[in-house]
Amino acid sequence: MIKKIKFNKLTPEEEKIMMDKQTEPPFSGEYDDFYKEGIYVCKRCNNPLYTSSAKFKSGCGWPSFDDEISGSVERLIDADGTRTEIICARCGGHLGHVFEGEGFTDKDTRHCVNSLSIKFFPK
């Protein structure tokens, strides 16, 4: 039996980010400099993606996480062939890109996520 996913209505700007794989301007997103305790979910399908304990300040202009909730995020080679895109494992919505080897955290991973791709729920 195939489970049908209920999608949330996206704004035109969110649609451009999540479905057309665009990027919001740096330092413009609601969650860039945001550090409350809770969980971040996919804006399109409410799939839990990241916990606040995985969020860190990278200074890159977008929310940064060094780990995803297991099974929630898929990695694909980006159309440019050099970066690794991250998408929601449930609905395929574009989240951003993942980078490794930068040394920001012990996990040495930075999920660079568009604020318009996620929604925060406080603990």
LOKOLLUM-623799 format. One record per residue: residue number from 1; y, x, z of N, C-alpha, C in turn. Coordinates in steps of 0.02 Angstrom, whole numbers, m for minus. Each point is the difference from the previous one (the first is absolute). Layout:
[rec NUM [Y X Z] [Y X Z] [Y X Z]]
...
END
This chain:
[rec 1 [m59 42 0] [59 m42 0] [62 44 0]]
[rec 2 [46 m13 m45] [62 38 m4] [53 m33 43]]
[rec 3 [31 41 43] [51 m26 45] [67 2 m36]]
[rec 4 [35 m57 m2] [64 m4 m34] [55 25 47]]
[rec 5 [43 43 m26] [54 28 40] [62 m43 m9]]
[rec 6 [32 m17 56] [62 m37 m2] [57 51 m1]]
[rec 7 [42 m4 m51] [56 46 m7] [64 m31 27]]
[rec 8 [40 41 34] [66 m22 22] [48 2 m59]]
[rec 9 [50 m43 2] [51 0 m52] [44 62 10]]
[rec 10 [9 38 m53] [42 60 2] [68 m14 m31]]
[rec 11 [50 35 25] [66 m3 m31] [m4 38 m67]]
[rec 12 [47 m10 m45] [m1 39 m62] [0 76 12]]
[rec 13 [37 23 51] [1 71 15] [m68 25 26]]
[rec 14 [m32 m39 44] [m66 17 25] [m52 0 m57]]
[rec 15 [7 m47 m46] [m45 m5 m58] [5 64 m42]]
[rec 16 [61 24 m11] [10 62 m39] [m35 59 33]]
[rec 17 [4 4 66] [m30 56 37] [m76 m7 0]]
[rec 18 [m25 m58 20] [m72 m8 11] [m41 m9 m64]]
[rec 19 [28 m35 m49] [m39 m16 m60] [18 45 m60]]
[rec 20 [64 21 m3] [22 43 m55] [1 74 20]]
[rec 21 [m20 14 62] [m7 68 25] [66 40 m1]]
[rec 22 [54 m35 16] [64 34 5] [10 27 71]]
[rec 23 [55 34 12] [14 29 66] [69 m21 23]]
[rec 24 [4 m21 63] [65 m17 28] [40 64 11]]
[rec 25 [67 m4 0] [40 60 11] [m13 30 69]]
[rec 26 [2 67 5] [m11 31 66] [53 m22 50]]
[rec 27 [m20 m3 63] [42 m17 57] [28 m71 m4]]
[rec 28 [m29 m43 m42] [24 m69 m7] [m45 m50 35]]
[rec 29 [m61 19 16] [m49 m47 26] [6 m14 74]]
[rec 30 [m18 m59 19] [4 m23 69] [m43 41 48]]
[rec 31 [m54 29 m23] [m46 35 45] [5 76 m2]]
[rec 32 [48 27 m37] [7 73 m4] [11 30 69]]
[rec 33 [49 m23 35] [17 26 67] [m14 m53 52]]
[rec 34 [m62 m21 5] [m23 m57 41] [m62 22 38]]
[rec 35 [2 m4 66] [m56 27 40] [m20 m45 57]]
[rec 36 [m13 m63 m13] [m24 m46 51] [m77 m1 m3]]
[rec 37 [m29 m21 56] [m73 m2 4] [m28 m64 m31]]
[rec 38 [m49 9 m45] [m30 m58 m33] [m42 21 m59]]
[rec 39 [m4 m44 m49] [m42 11 m59] [39 m18 m63]]
[rec 40 [m14 38 m53] [30 m12 m65] [m53 m28 m46]]
[rec 41 [17 m55 m35] [m47 m33 m44] [29 m2 m71]]
[rec 42 [m43 m13 m48] [21 m7 m70] [44 m62 m6]]
[rec 43 [57 7 m32] [46 m55 m9] [m29 m54 m45]]
[rec 44 [m45 19 m45] [m28 m48 m48] [m58 m40 28]]
[rec 45 [m43 32 41] [m61 m36 21] [m15 4 76]]
[rec 46 [44 32 38] [m8 6 73] [m58 44 22]]
[rec 47 [m25 42 m44] [m53 47 18] [28 52 49]]
[rec 48 [m29 8 60] [24 52 46] [m9 70 m31]]
[rec 49 [55 38 m3] [0 65 m34] [9 59 47]]
[rec 50 [50 m4 45] [18 57 42] [18 m24 71]]
[rec 51 [m15 43 49] [22 m13 68] [63 41 13]]
[rec 52 [40 m22 48] [61 36 16] [m15 70 27]]
[rec 53 [m59 11 28] [m18 66 27] [m9 51 m57]]
[rec 54 [m10 m23 m62] [m8 46 m57] [67 14 m34]]
[rec 55 [53 m34 21] [66 9 m32] [35 61 29]]
[rec 56 [35 37 m43] [37 58 24] [63 9 m42]]
[rec 57 [47 37 27] [64 12 m33] [m8 61 m45]]
[rec 58 [5 m12 m66] [m7 55 m48] [67 20 m30]]
[rec 59 [49 m45 4] [65 14 m29] [2 m9 m76]]
[rec 60 [m53 m29 m30] [m4 m6 m72] [37 m61 m27]]
[rec 61 [18 m47 44] [35 m60 m23] [m43 m62 m5]]
[rec 62 [m64 7 12] [m47 m57 m1] [m43 3 63]]
[rec 63 [m28 m56 22] [m46 1 57] [m58 47 m15]]
[rec 64 [m19 40 50] [m54 49 m8] [m54 m11 52]]
[rec 65 [m62 2 m22] [m58 m9 44] [m49 56 m16]]
[rec 66 [m34 25 52] [m49 53 m13] [m72 m25 0]]
[rec 67 [m10 m65 4] [m67 m28 m3] [5 m75 m13]]
[rec 68 [m48 m27 m37] [m3 m72 m12] [m55 m30 42]]
[rec 69 [0 m66 7] [m55 m35 32] [m59 6 m48]]
[rec 70 [m57 19 25] [m59 14 m40] [m14 m56 m51]]
[rec 71 [m7 19 m63] [m18 m46 m53] [57 m42 m27]]
[rec 72 [62 10 24] [55 m44 m19] [40 24 m60]]
[rec 73 [m5 65 m16] [41 30 m52] [m46 37 m49]]
[rec 74 [15 m8 m65] [m36 37 m52] [47 51 m31]]
[rec 75 [m29 55 m22] [39 54 m33] [m20 3 m74]]
[rec 76 [51 5 m42] [m9 5 m73] [44 56 m26]]
[rec 77 [m21 32 m53] [44 48 m33] [56 m40 m33]]
[rec 78 [62 19 14] [59 m34 m26] [4 9 m76]]
[rec 79 [38 m43 m32] [8 4 m73] [29 67 m23]]
[rec 80 [38 34 45] [28 65 m19] [m53 56 3]]
[rec 81 [m59 m16 27] [m55 48 3] [6 53 53]]
[rec 82 [55 1 38] [9 52 50] [0 m26 71]]
[rec 83 [20 m62 9] [2 m28 68] [m59 m47 11]]
[rec 84 [m11 m16 64] [m52 m47 18] [33 m64 26]]
[rec 85 [m12 m54 m37] [28 m66 19] [m44 m30 54]]
[rec 86 [32 m39 45] [m38 m39 49] [13 m74 m13]]
[rec 87 [m55 m38 3] [4 m72 m11] [m38 m35 56]]
[rec 88 [17 m63 11] [m37 m41 48] [m70 m11 m27]]
[rec 89 [m50 15 42] [m70 m8 m21] [m20 m72 m11]]
[rec 90 [37 m47 30] [m18 m71 m8] [30 m30 m63]]
[rec 91 [65 11 m13] [33 m35 m56] [23 46 m56]]
[rec 92 [m2 66 10] [20 46 m52] [75 12 m5]]
[rec 93 [38 m28 47] [72 9 0] [20 73 11]]
[rec 94 [49 24 m37] [25 69 6] [35 9 67]]
[rec 95 [m19 53 37] [31 15 64] [46 60 m6]]
[rec 96 [m21 51 m37] [39 62 m6] [m45 56 m23]]
[rec 97 [8 58 32] [m40 60 m18] [m22 36 63]]
[rec 98 [m52 39 m7] [m24 41 56] [4 73 m20]]
[rec 99 [22 41 49] [8 72 m11] [m37 37 55]]
[rec 100 [m30 55 m17] [m38 40 49] [26 72 m2]]
[rec 101 [m9 35 56] [18 71 2] [73 14 16]]
[rec 102 [36 m49 25] [71 10 16] [11 24 71]]
[rec 103 [m50 m9 44] [5 25 68] [41 m41 49]]
[rec 104 [14 m63 m17] [39 m43 45] [m37 m16 65]]
[rec 105 [m66 m13 m6] [m40 m19 58] [m66 40 m2]]
[rec 106 [m38 m5 53] [m65 34 3] [m47 m25 m55]]
[rec 107 [7 m63 m21] [m42 m28 m52] [21 24 m69]]
[rec 108 [60 30 m5] [25 31 m61] [1 m48 m59]]
[rec 109 [14 m63 14] [1 m53 m51] [63 m42 11]]
[rec 110 [32 m18 m56] [59 m44 5] [m7 m57 m51]]
[rec 111 [m11 m60 26] [2 m60 m41] [74 m19 m3]]
[rec 112 [29 6 m59] [71 m15 m12] [2 m72 m27]]
[rec 113 [21 m48 42] [m9 m70 m15] [67 m35 m10]]
[rec 114 [4 m43 m49] [59 m41 m11] [4 m53 55]]
[rec 115 [58 m6 32] [9 m52 51] [m11 m70 m29]]
[rec 116 [17 m9 m64] [m8 m65 m32] [m73 m18 m12]]
[rec 117 [m46 47 9] [m71 m14 m9] [m35 m20 65]]
[rec 118 [35 7 56] [m32 m12 64] [41 m48 43]]
[rec 119 [m35 m27 50] [31 m45 49] [m24 23 69]]
[rec 120 [44 m1 49] [m17 23 67] [m11 m58 47]]
[rec 121 [m52 6 41] [m13 m48 54] [m1 38 66]]
[rec 122 [45 m17 46] [1 35 65] [m62 m12 40]]
[rec 123 [m15 48 45] [m59 m5 43] [10 m58 47]]
END
